[in-house]
């Protein structure tokens, strides 16, 4: 893969072919459910806040609006893949207004350097700051700076202002009227104003006389938005050191616009605060061959040839993984073994390790051990489609009905329950009786769905549960522990998978938005009921929460049904297995996305037709993007994914919508076709952008530049160029994508993450291993088994050292190439 080094302060840029790829991902949670709510101190008595997440001022996520509150709770978690060149992530908090423009409350802005300085991530409250228009800058400007003259000839400083791209939009029409102001040594020149464009082209030149006394004065290039009535808006600036220019004689390239010096805000610390968890992860992923020795060693440690003896290698990883990193390590290991078709064997090793350390069956798998975290991750990766089919209809029913449900007499609100006939208010007993009937209905539907799911539960899940059931039964065969093998299965299936998905459907991608307060309470009560059934014990729950007693008959029936279901589940026939690796590719790597969307089609980038967007059902499959007027229409059009050359956003002013994207593809005759999709929201826009960009990530005939506007009349609306064949005024963006649960597995990235973890705990592993083999050496120093174990662990340390050497070589080569490029540019 080509890595692009963009030099913002040296001459030009250069593509360098390097044998690795950089994977940058940012994970963040806003107002996580496990923490206190945020506290906004707004100047008004009430607010309807929502949050916009921006990467370098590009909106990528919008949260739901929380109505009429100063303490909003979002509880949303995202993982975003970023280009290594990104600079800043910001969170803008706004107050939604249905009658006028939304009010800005404040923002939190964090640059890449601050995130990189804390590898473990940021976690805490951050004060909102006032948004200063002079700080809201973006884009780049193309300049050529030259120093002319030598000796006795007066020296001239020439600044050629060529063009700019992706400038901030300051006017209501979704654009700006930019001009450039060049300052040096008390003198100022201004360029012409380019109306209604964020991609202006000037091609103007300005000259200043250079004097020795003014060499310490920087050259300032500022970009402004011209306004007829109000004052001009600042769009950013670039400063140049004259001494450096004099030694280099010339600098040319794209330079990032930076804001002016920040001003002290009078509202600092009074706008409220935002609870954030942020973590930036930069990984250099080597070619697959570098990770092959590590993956082979890990696969051998769980392979079937072990005859039931778990290896020291997985035990070492288990013993040396800290609680803080356990979830991430478990997720990477599960995905790695899934990719190699060894997930069942890996989980089997962890189950036996956990059972060997457990003497009290009541505490089995109750802690956040590596085994528990790995099984959780396995269910989320391998069972998400199963979960959607299982819970989707019931969750949708509860959201649509919005019934008031409450069993706790201390929490019953008669006003919320509404009235009976003749406007008589419900009594408390009537409310509880109706709530019991509703919950019994929901619970009955859920249990029926669980029982029926035995016929379509993925083979991978059946095998994992079967292995768990058998291991626990073998460890605790006594009659008094006959329920333990069932509880081991339900502790994962019900308590760690189904129940959390019921309580938080959005976090499991079952709904686009969080539930309101009434629906959340219904979901919580239903989750409590399924947890009680999963514990196979009605007495404990009813003693702690006696108001759950009305559900006891339904819960008792549910326990019987659940045990029958588990008995069927763990007796699945392995002969029906289609092959775990093939099955997982169908479940985790389908990359399918579909839905109704507004669509507009043009050919050869010709003038847009007057017809508006029309509603189509669009389907993204493995090889094509197809669209038809109805979901089951036999007549449809399609685009072959390898023919797609660019997938980009469209300027808001082009169609009057901020959520339009374009798909540029080539046809058989060589002409270009553009498909415009008008999405309902910024979230839907970025979901489609991410899905298409990932589906086309291996395309070869891609565009390096594009037009974010449309060709209308006789020119491009973005840069006003009249040539239809103009290559484009902005560079294509392939980097920013949202991580989705249905993304295909990336074995090289997972191998890199495992390597990074093992390097961090290498010394702890050495120490732990010495403790493990010391008794064995004292008993029998010459056994072949001991030599093999020692050889396996020694090989691990050797493999880790080889990988570390490869990474060091890549870093040294990258530094050498950067220095070489810099020298070449200076010579140019």
C-alpha positions in Angstrom: 0.0 0.0 0.0 1.2 3.5 -0.7 1.8 5.7 2.3 1.5 9.4 1.6 3.7 11.9 3.3 2.2 15.3 3.1 4.8 18.0 3.8 2.9 21.1 4.9 6.0 23.4 5.3 8.4 22.1 2.6 8.4 22.1 -1.1 5.8 19.8 -2.6 4.8 16.3 -1.6 5.9 12.8 -2.7 4.3 9.4 -2.9 6.6 6.7 -1.4 5.9 3.0 -1.8 6.3 1.3 1.7 5.7 -2.3 2.5 3.2 -1.7 5.3 0.0 0.1 6.1 -0.9 2.4 9.0 -4.1 1.6 10.8 -5.4 4.6 12.9 -8.6 4.1 14.8 -10.3 6.3 17.4 -12.7 4.8 19.9 -14.9 7.1 22.0 -17.8 7.0 24.3 -19.9 9.9 25.3 -21.7 9.8 28.6 -21.1 6.1 29.2 -23.9 4.5 31.1 -21.6 3.4 33.9 -20.8 6.9 34.9 -22.7 9.9 36.2 -24.7 12.1 33.9 -23.2 15.4 32.5 -24.1 18.8 33.9 -24.8 21.6 31.5 -25.0 25.1 32.9 -26.9 26.9 30.1 -28.1 30.4 30.1 -31.6 29.2 29.6 -33.8 27.2 31.9 -34.1 24.2 29.5 -32.3 22.8 26.5 -32.7 20.1 23.8 -29.1 19.1 23.4 -27.4 16.9 20.8 -23.8 16.4 19.9 -22.0 16.6 16.6 -18.6 14.8 16.3 -16.2 16.3 13.8 -12.8 15.0 12.5 -10.9 18.1 11.2 -14.2 20.0 11.0 -15.9 17.2 8.9 -19.1 16.0 10.6 -19.2 12.3 10.9 -21.7 11.5 13.7 -24.8 13.1 15.2 -26.2 11.9 18.5 -29.9 11.8 19.3 -31.5 14.9 20.8 -32.3 14.6 24.5 -35.4 16.7 25.0 -35.9 19.2 27.8 -32.9 18.6 30.0 -29.7 20.2 31.2 -28.2 16.8 32.1 -28.3 14.8 28.8 -27.3 11.2 28.7 -26.1 9.7 25.3 -24.3 6.5 26.2 -23.1 6.1 22.6 -19.9 4.3 21.6 -18.1 4.5 18.2 -15.0 3.3 16.5 -13.7 5.4 13.6 -10.9 4.5 11.2 -8.9 7.6 10.4 -6.2 8.7 8.0 -2.8 9.1 9.8 -2.8 12.7 8.7 -5.8 13.8 10.8 -5.3 16.7 13.2 -8.2 17.2 15.5 -11.4 15.7 16.9 -14.1 18.0 18.3 -17.4 17.5 20.0 -19.9 20.3 19.3 -22.9 20.5 21.7 -26.0 22.2 20.2 -29.5 23.0 21.3 -32.1 21.9 18.7 -34.7 24.5 17.7 -37.6 23.5 15.5 -38.4 27.2 14.5 -35.0 28.7 14.0 -31.3 27.8 13.6 -30.0 25.5 16.3 -28.1 27.3 19.1 -24.5 26.4 19.8 -23.8 25.6 23.5 -20.1 24.9 23.3 -17.5 22.4 22.2 -14.6 20.2 23.3 -11.7 20.0 20.9 -8.7 17.6 21.3 -5.8 17.5 18.9 -3.9 14.4 17.8 -0.8 15.1 19.9 -2.9 15.2 23.1 -4.4 11.8 22.3 -1.1 10.3 21.2 0.5 11.4 24.5 -1.9 9.1 26.4 -1.8 5.6 24.9 -4.3 4.3 27.5 -6.8 7.0 26.5 -8.5 10.0 28.0 -11.3 9.4 30.5 -13.0 12.2 32.4 -15.0 15.4 32.4 -13.9 18.1 30.0 -15.2 21.7 30.2 -17.1 23.0 27.2 -15.6 26.1 25.6 -17.2 28.9 23.7 -16.9 28.5 19.9 -14.8 31.3 18.5 -15.5 31.8 14.7 -11.8 32.7 14.2 -10.8 29.3 15.4 -13.3 27.4 13.2 -11.0 27.2 10.2 -10.3 24.3 7.8 -8.8 23.7 4.4 -5.5 24.2 2.6 -4.1 26.9 0.3 -1.7 26.3 -2.6 1.2 28.8 -2.7 4.5 29.4 -4.3 6.9 31.6 -2.3 10.1 32.7 -4.0 13.1 35.0 -3.1 14.4 36.7 -6.2 17.6 38.6 -6.7 21.2 38.3 -5.4 24.3 40.4 -4.7 23.8 44.0 -5.5 20.4 43.5 -7.1 17.5 44.3 -4.6 15.9 41.2 -3.4 12.2 40.6 -4.0 9.9 38.3 -2.0 7.3 37.0 -4.4 4.1 35.2 -3.2 2.0 33.4 -5.8 -1.5 32.6 -4.6 -2.7 29.8 -6.8 -5.8 28.2 -5.2 -7.5 26.9 -2.0 -9.7 23.9 -1.2 -12.2 22.9 1.5 -12.5 26.3 3.1 -15.0 26.8 5.9 -18.5 27.8 4.9 -19.4 31.1 6.5 -22.4 32.2 4.5 -26.0 31.0 4.7 -25.8 29.8 1.1 -23.4 27.0 2.2 -20.3 28.6 0.7 -18.0 31.6 1.2 -16.7 34.6 -0.8 -13.0 34.1 -0.2 -10.1 36.5 -0.9 -6.5 36.4 0.2 -4.7 39.1 2.2 -0.8 38.9 2.1 1.1 40.9 4.7 4.8 41.6 5.1 6.8 44.3 6.8 3.8 46.7 7.2 2.6 46.3 3.6 -0.6 44.5 2.5 -1.9 43.1 -0.8 -5.3 41.6 -1.4 -6.5 39.3 -4.1 -9.8 39.4 -6.0 -12.9 38.0 -4.3 -14.2 34.7 -5.7 -17.9 34.6 -5.1 -19.8 31.6 -3.7 -16.9 29.1 -3.6 -15.0 27.1 -1.0 -12.6 25.9 -3.7 -11.4 29.3 -5.2 -8.7 29.7 -7.8 -6.9 33.1 -7.9 -3.5 32.6 -9.8 -2.4 36.0 -8.6 1.1 37.2 -7.7 2.3 39.7 -5.1 5.8 41.1 -4.5 7.6 42.8 -1.5 11.0 44.3 -1.1 13.3 42.4 1.2 15.4 44.4 3.7 17.9 43.0 6.1 16.3 44.9 9.0 13.0 43.1 8.4 14.2 39.5 8.1 12.7 38.5 11.4 9.3 39.6 10.3 7.2 36.6 9.0 5.3 36.6 5.8 1.6 36.2 6.6 -0.9 34.8 4.1 -4.5 35.1 5.4 -7.8 33.9 3.8 -11.0 35.9 4.5 -14.6 35.6 3.6 -15.9 38.9 2.1 -19.2 40.3 3.4 -21.0 43.3 2.0 -22.8 44.4 5.2 -21.1 42.8 8.2 -17.4 42.4 8.9 -15.3 39.9 7.0 -15.0 36.4 8.4 -11.6 34.9 9.1 -10.9 31.6 7.2 -7.3 30.8 8.3 -3.7 31.8 7.8 -0.2 30.5 7.1 3.0 32.1 8.4 6.4 31.8 6.7 9.9 32.2 8.1 11.9 34.6 5.9 15.3 33.1 6.9 14.2 29.7 5.8 12.8 31.0 2.5 16.1 32.8 1.9 18.1 29.6 2.2 15.6 27.5 0.2 15.0 30.2 -2.4 11.5 28.7 -3.1 8.7 26.9 -1.4 5.7 25.5 -3.2 2.9 23.2 -2.0 -0.4 22.9 -0.2 -0.3 24.5 3.2 -2.8 23.8 6.0 -4.7 26.9 7.2 -4.4 27.4 11.0 -6.5 29.6 13.3 -5.5 32.8 14.8 -4.3 33.0 18.4 -7.1 31.8 20.7 -8.9 34.5 22.7 -9.8 34.3 26.4 -13.5 33.3 26.7 -15.7 35.2 29.2 -17.8 32.0 29.6 -14.9 29.7 30.3 -15.9 27.1 32.8 -19.5 28.1 32.9 -20.9 26.3 29.8 -21.0 22.9 31.4 -18.9 19.8 30.9 -18.9 16.6 28.8 -17.9 13.1 30.0 -15.7 11.5 27.4 -13.7 8.3 27.0 -11.3 8.6 24.1 -8.5 6.4 22.8 -6.3 6.8 19.7 -4.6 3.7 18.4 -1.9 4.0 15.7 -0.6 0.7 14.4 1.8 -0.1 11.6 0.5 -3.3 10.1 3.2 -5.3 8.3 2.6 -7.7 5.4 0.9 -11.1 6.3 4.2 -13.0 6.1 5.6 -11.3 9.1 2.8 -12.5 11.3 2.7 -16.0 10.0 5.1 -17.5 12.7 3.1 -15.8 15.5 -0.3 -17.0 14.2 1.1 -20.5 13.6 2.4 -20.7 17.1 -0.9 -19.5 18.6 -2.9 -21.9 16.4 -0.7 -24.8 17.5 -1.2 -23.9 21.1 -5.0 -24.7 20.8 -4.9 -27.3 18.0 -6.6 -30.7 18.3 -3.3 -32.6 18.6 -3.0 -31.5 22.2 -5.4 -34.3 23.3 -7.1 -32.2 25.9 -4.0 -30.7 27.6 -4.0 -27.0 27.5 -0.7 -25.4 26.7 1.4 -23.1 28.8 1.2 -20.4 26.1 -2.5 -19.5 26.5 -2.1 -19.9 30.3 0.8 -17.3 30.2 -1.4 -14.9 28.2 -4.2 -15.4 30.7 -2.0 -14.9 33.7 -0.2 -11.8 32.5 -3.1 -9.9 30.9 -4.3 -7.0 33.2 -7.9 -6.2 33.8 -7.6 -2.9 31.8 -6.4 -4.7 28.6 -8.4 -7.9 29.0 -11.3 -6.9 26.8 -9.2 -5.7 23.9 -6.9 -8.8 24.1 -9.9 -11.1 24.2 -11.5 -9.5 21.2 -8.3 -9.7 19.1 -7.7 -13.3 20.0 -11.3 -14.3 19.2 -11.1 -12.6 15.8 -7.8 -14.2 15.0 -8.9 -17.7 15.9 -12.2 -17.2 14.1 -10.3 -16.4 11.0 -8.4 -19.6 11.3 -11.4 -21.7 12.1 -10.2 -22.5 15.7 -12.5 -20.4 17.8 -14.1 -23.5 19.4 -10.6 -24.9 20.3 -9.5 -21.6 21.7 -12.6 -21.2 23.9 -12.2 -24.9 25.0 -8.7 -24.1 26.3 -10.0 -21.0 28.2 -12.9 -23.0 29.7 -10.6 -25.6 31.1 -8.2 -23.0 32.5 -11.2 -21.3 34.2 -12.6 -24.5 35.6 -9.3 -25.6 36.9 -9.1 -22.4 39.0 -12.7 -22.7 40.2 -13.6 -24.6 43.3 -17.0 -23.1 44.0 -19.5 -23.6 41.1 -21.6 -20.6 42.2 -18.7 -18.2 41.1 -18.1 -19.9 37.8 -17.6 -17.4 34.9 -18.9 -14.6 37.2 -15.6 -12.6 37.1 -14.2 -10.6 34.1 -11.6 -13.2 33.3 -10.0 -13.8 29.9 -12.4 -16.7 29.4 -15.5 -14.6 30.2 -14.3 -11.7 28.0 -13.4 -14.0 25.1 -16.8 -15.6 25.2 -18.5 -12.2 25.3 -16.5 -11.1 22.3 -17.2 -14.3 20.5 -21.0 -13.9 20.9 -20.8 -10.3 19.6 -18.8 -11.2 16.6 -20.3 -14.6 15.7 -23.8 -14.1 17.0 -24.9 -10.6 16.1 -27.1 -11.7 13.1 -28.6 -14.4 15.3 -29.3 -11.8 18.0 -31.0 -9.4 15.5 -33.3 -12.2 14.2 -34.1 -13.3 17.7 -34.8 -9.9 19.4 -35.6 -7.6 16.4 -39.4 -8.1 16.2 -40.0 -7.9 20.0 -37.8 -4.8 20.4 -39.6 -3.1 17.5 -42.9 -4.0 19.1 -42.0 -2.5 22.4 -40.7 0.7 20.8 -43.8 1.1 18.7 -46.4 0.4 21.5 -44.7 2.7 24.1 -46.9 1.2 26.8 -46.6 2.3 30.4 -45.2 -0.7 32.4 -44.4 -0.7 36.1 -44.5 -3.4 38.8 -42.8 -1.5 41.7 -45.5 0.2 43.7 -43.0 2.8 44.8 -42.5 3.9 41.2 -46.0 3.8 39.9 -47.1 7.1 38.4 -50.8 7.2 37.9 -50.6 10.2 35.5 -48.3 8.3 33.2 -50.7 5.3 33.1 -53.5 7.4 31.6 -57.3 7.1 32.2 -59.9 4.4 31.9 -63.4 5.0 30.6 -65.3 8.2 31.7 -61.9 9.8 32.5 -61.4 7.8 35.6 -57.7 7.5 36.6 -56.3 4.0 37.0 -55.7 2.7 40.4 -52.3 1.4 41.5 -53.6 -2.2 41.5 -54.9 -1.8 38.0 -51.7 -0.4 36.7 -49.7 -3.3 38.2 -52.2 -5.8 36.8 -52.0 -4.3 33.3 -48.2 -4.1 33.5 -48.0 -7.8 34.6 -50.1 -8.8 31.6 -48.0 -6.8 29.2 -44.7 -8.2 30.6 -46.1 -11.7 30.5 -46.9 -11.1 26.8 -43.5 -9.7 26.0 -41.8 -12.5 28.0 -43.9 -15.2 26.3 -43.0 -13.9 22.9 -39.3 -13.7 23.8 -39.2 -17.2 25.2 -41.0 -18.6 22.1 -38.4 -16.8 19.9 -35.6 -18.3 21.9 -37.0 -21.8 21.7 -37.6 -21.5 17.9 -34.0 -20.1 17.4 -32.5 -23.6 18.0 -33.2 -24.3 14.4 -31.2 -21.3 13.1 -28.6 -20.7 15.8 -25.2 -20.5 14.0 -23.2 -23.7 14.2 -20.3 -21.8 15.7 -22.4 -20.8 18.7 -23.9 -24.3 19.1 -20.4 -25.8 19.1 -19.1 -23.3 21.7 -22.1 -23.8 24.0 -21.8 -27.6 23.6 -18.1 -27.5 24.5 -18.9 -25.3 27.6 -21.7 -27.5 28.7 -19.6 -30.7 28.5 -16.6 -29.2 30.2 -18.7 -27.9 33.2 -20.5 -31.3 33.4 -17.2 -33.1 33.5 -15.8 -30.7 36.2 -18.9 -30.8 38.4 -20.6 -34.2 37.9 -22.1 -34.4 41.4 -26.0 -34.6 41.5 -26.2 -31.4 43.7 -24.5 -29.5 40.9 -26.8 -30.7 38.1 -27.9 -27.1 37.3 -24.4 -25.7 37.0 -23.9 -26.8 33.4 -27.1 -25.1 32.4 -26.2 -21.9 34.3 -22.8 -21.8 32.7 -24.5 -21.6 29.3 -27.2 -19.1 30.4 -24.7 -16.9 32.2 -23.3 -16.0 28.7 -26.4 -16.4 26.5 -28.9 -14.6 28.8 -26.9 -12.5 31.3 -24.1 -11.3 29.0 -25.8 -11.3 25.6 -29.6 -11.2 25.4 -30.2 -9.2 28.5 -27.7 -6.3 27.7 -29.1 -6.2 24.2 -32.7 -5.8 25.6 -31.6 -3.0 28.0 -29.5 -1.1 25.4 -30.8 -2.0 21.9 -28.8 0.8 20.2 -25.5 -0.4 21.5 -26.3 -3.8 19.8 -27.5 -2.1 16.6 -31.1 -3.2 17.1 -32.3 0.4 17.0 -31.0 3.7 15.6 -31.9 5.7 18.7 -31.9 5.1 22.4 -35.3 4.4 24.1 -37.2 7.1 25.9 -37.7 6.9 29.7 -41.0 4.9 29.4 -39.7 2.4 26.9 -36.4 2.1 28.8 -38.3 1.1 32.0 -40.2 -1.6 30.1 -37.0 -3.0 28.6 -35.3 -3.0 32.0 -38.1 -5.0 33.6 -38.1 -7.5 30.7 -34.3 -7.8 31.1 -34.7 -8.4 34.8 -37.1 -11.2 34.0 -34.8 -12.9 31.5 -31.9 -12.5 33.9 -33.9 -14.3 36.6 -34.7 -17.1 34.1 -31.1 -17.3 33.2 -30.1 -17.8 36.8 -32.6 -20.7 37.0 -33.7 -19.4 40.4 -37.0 -17.5 41.1 -36.7 -17.4 44.9 -33.6 -15.2 45.0 -35.1 -12.6 42.8 -38.5 -12.5 44.5 -36.8 -12.2 47.9 -34.7 -9.2 46.8 -37.5 -7.6 44.7 -40.9 -8.9 46.0 -42.8 -6.8 43.5 -41.5 -9.3 40.8 -43.7 -12.0 42.4 -46.6 -11.5 39.8 -44.2 -12.7 37.1 -43.2 -15.8 39.0 -45.4 -18.3 37.1 -44.2 -17.0 33.8 -40.6 -17.1 35.0 -40.9 -20.7 36.3 -42.3 -21.7 32.9 -39.5 -19.9 31.2 -36.9 -21.8 33.2 -38.3 -25.1 32.0 -38.4 -23.9 28.4 -34.9 -22.5 28.6 -33.4 -25.7 29.9 -35.1 -27.7 27.1 -33.7 -25.2 24.6 -30.2 -25.6 26.0 -30.5 -29.3 25.8 -31.4 -29.1 22.1 -28.7 -26.5 21.5 -25.8 -28.5 22.9 -26.9 -31.7 21.1 -26.4 -30.1 17.6 -25.0 -32.5 15.0 -21.5 -31.5 14.0 -21.9 -33.3 10.7 -24.1 -30.4 9.6 -21.2 -28.0 10.0 -20.5 -26.2 6.8 -17.0 -25.3 7.9 -16.5 -22.7 10.6 -14.3 -20.4 8.6 -16.8 -20.4 5.6 -19.7 -19.9 8.0 -18.0 -17.0 9.7 -17.2 -15.3 6.4 -20.9 -15.3 5.7 -21.8 -13.9 9.1 -19.0 -11.3 9.7 -17.8 -10.3 6.3 -20.9 -9.9 4.1 -20.5 -6.1 3.8 -24.2 -6.0 2.8 -26.2 -2.8 3.3 -29.6 -1.9 2.0 -32.5 0.5 2.4 -34.6 3.1 0.7 -32.8 6.3 -0.3 -33.3 9.3 -2.6 -31.3 8.9 -5.7 -30.3 11.1 -8.7 -28.3 9.8 -11.7 -26.3 11.7 -14.3 -24.1 10.3 -17.1 -20.7 11.7 -18.2 -21.1 14.4 -15.6 -23.3 16.3 -17.9 -25.7 19.1 -16.9 -28.1 17.9 -14.2 -31.7 17.2 -15.3 -34.5 19.2 -13.8 -36.1 16.1 -12.3 -35.8 15.8 -8.5 -34.4 12.9 -6.5 -36.5 9.8 -6.6 -36.9 7.1 -4.0 -35.1 3.8 -4.7 -34.3 0.7 -2.8 -30.5 0.5 -2.8 -28.5 -2.7 -2.0 -24.8 -3.0 -1.5 -23.7 -6.6 -2.0 -20.3 -8.2 -2.3 -19.7 -7.3 -5.9 -22.4 -4.7 -6.9 -24.4 -1.7 -5.9 -27.9 -2.1 -7.2 -31.0 0.1 -7.0 -34.7 -0.4 -7.9 -38.0 1.4 -7.3 -39.2 -1.3 -4.9 -37.4 -3.8 -2.6 -38.5 -6.9 -4.6 -38.5 -5.3 -8.0 -37.3 -7.6 -10.8 -36.0 -4.6 -12.8 -33.0 -2.9 -11.3 -29.9 -1.1 -12.3 -26.5 -1.8 -10.8 -22.9 -0.6 -10.7 -20.0 -3.1 -10.5 -18.0 -2.2 -7.4 -14.6 -2.5 -9.2 -15.7 0.2 -11.6 -16.3 2.8 -8.8 -13.6 5.4 -8.9 -14.6 7.7 -6.0 -17.1 7.9 -3.2 -17.3 11.4 -1.8 -19.6 14.0 -0.2 -21.3 16.8 -2.1 -21.4 20.5 -1.1 -24.5 21.5 0.7 -25.2 24.4 -1.8 -25.4 22.0 -4.7 -28.8 20.5 -3.8 -29.7 22.4 -0.7 -28.9 19.4 1.5 -25.8 18.7 3.7 -26.3 14.9 3.4 -25.7 14.2 -0.3 -22.9 11.9 -1.5 -21.7 11.0 -5.0 -20.6 7.7 -6.5 -18.4 8.2 -9.6 -17.9 5.1 -11.7 -16.7 4.3 -15.2 -18.9 2.6 -17.9 -17.9 0.1 -20.6 -17.5 2.9 -23.2 -15.0 4.8 -20.9 -17.5 7.5 -20.0 -18.1 8.6 -16.4 -21.3 8.2 -14.6 -22.2 9.9 -11.3 -24.9 8.7 -8.9 -26.1 11.1 -6.2 -27.6 9.8 -3.0 -29.5 12.1 -0.7 -29.4 10.6 2.8 -31.8 11.3 5.7 -29.1 12.3 8.2 -25.4 12.8 8.7 -25.3 9.3 10.3 -26.9 7.6 7.3 -24.6 9.5 5.0 -21.4 8.4 6.8 -22.7 4.8 7.1 -23.1 4.6 3.3 -19.8 6.4 2.7 -18.0 4.0 5.0 -19.7 0.8 3.6 -18.9 1.8 0.0 -15.3 2.9 0.7 -14.5 -0.3 2.5 -16.2 -2.4 -0.3 -14.0 -0.5 -2.9 -10.8 -0.4 -0.8 -9.0 -2.7 -3.3 -10.0 -0.9 -6.4 -7.1 0.1 -8.6 -8.5 2.8 -11.0 -9.4 5.3 -8.4 -9.4 9.1 -8.7 -7.0 11.3 -6.7 -9.1 14.4 -7.0 -12.8 15.2 -7.6 -15.4 18.0 -7.7 -17.4 18.4 -4.5 -19.9 20.4 -6.5 -22.0 19.7 -9.6 -21.7 20.8 -13.2 -24.6 23.1 -13.8 -25.1 25.8 -16.4 -21.7 26.0 -17.9 -19.4 25.5 -14.9 -18.6 23.6 -11.8 -20.4 25.0 -8.8 -17.5 24.4 -6.5 -14.5 26.0 -8.3 -16.3 27.8 -11.2 -14.2 26.0 -13.8 -15.9 25.7 -17.2 -14.1 22.6 -18.4 -16.3 19.5 -17.8 -13.2 17.3 -17.9 -11.4 19.3 -15.2 -9.8 16.7 -12.9 -11.2 18.2 -9.7 -10.5 20.8 -7.1 -10.3 18.7 -4.0 -8.4 15.5 -3.1 -10.4 12.3 -2.5 -10.8 11.1 1.0 -10.5 7.4 1.5 -9.5 7.4 5.2 -12.4 8.2 7.5 -14.7 5.2 7.9 -17.0 4.0 10.7 -16.3 0.5 12.1 -19.5 -1.6 11.9 -20.3 -4.9 13.5 -20.6 -6.6 10.1 -17.1 -5.6 8.9 -15.0 -8.5 7.6 -12.3 -9.8 9.8 -8.8 -8.3 9.4 -6.3 -11.0 10.5 -3.2 -8.9 10.0 -4.5 -6.1 12.1 -5.6 -8.5 14.9 -2.1 -10.2 14.7 -0.5 -6.8 15.1 -2.7 -5.9 18.1 -1.8 -9.3 19.8 1.9 -8.7 19.1 1.7 -5.2 20.6 0.1 -6.6 23.7 2.6 -9.5 24.1 5.6 -7.1 23.7 4.2 -5.0 26.5 3.9 -8.0 28.9 7.0 -9.9 27.6 9.0 -9.5 30.9 6.0 -10.5 33.0 5.5 -13.6 30.8 9.2 -14.6 31.3 8.9 -14.2 35.0 5.7 -16.1 35.2 6.9 -18.9 33.0 10.0 -19.4 35.2 7.7 -19.9 38.1 5.6 -22.4 36.2 8.4 -24.6 35.1 10.5 -24.6 38.3 8.6 -27.4 40.0 8.6 -29.4 36.8 12.3 -29.0 36.4 12.9 -30.3 39.9 10.8 -33.4 39.3 12.0 -34.4 35.9 14.5 -32.2 34.0 14.9 -34.5 31.1 11.3 -35.2 30.0 10.5 -34.7 26.3 7.3 -33.0 27.3 9.2 -30.4 29.3 11.5 -29.8 26.4 8.6 -29.3 24.0 6.9 -26.8 26.4 10.1 -24.9 26.9 10.7 -24.9 23.1 7.2 -23.5 22.5 7.5 -20.6 24.8 11.1 -19.9 23.7 9.8 -19.8 20.1 7.2 -17.2 21.2 9.9 -14.9 22.6 12.0 -15.4 19.4 9.0 -14.6 17.2 8.2 -11.5 19.2 11.9 -10.3 18.8 11.8 -10.9 15.0 8.6 -8.8 14.7 10.1 -6.1 16.9 13.2 -6.0 14.6 10.9 -5.8 11.5 9.0 -2.8 13.0 12.3 -1.1 13.9 13.5 -1.6 10.3 10.3 0.0 9.0 10.6 3.0 11.3 14.3 3.5 10.3 13.4 3.2 6.6 10.5 5.6 6.9 12.8 8.2 8.6 15.5 7.7 5.9 12.9 8.2 3.1 11.6 11.4 4.8 15.1 12.8 5.0 15.8 11.8 1.4 12.5 13.4 0.2 13.3 16.6 2.1 16.7 16.8 0.5 15.3 16.1 -3.0 12.7 18.9 -2.5 15.3 21.4 -1.4 17.4 20.5 -4.5 14.3 21.0 -6.7 
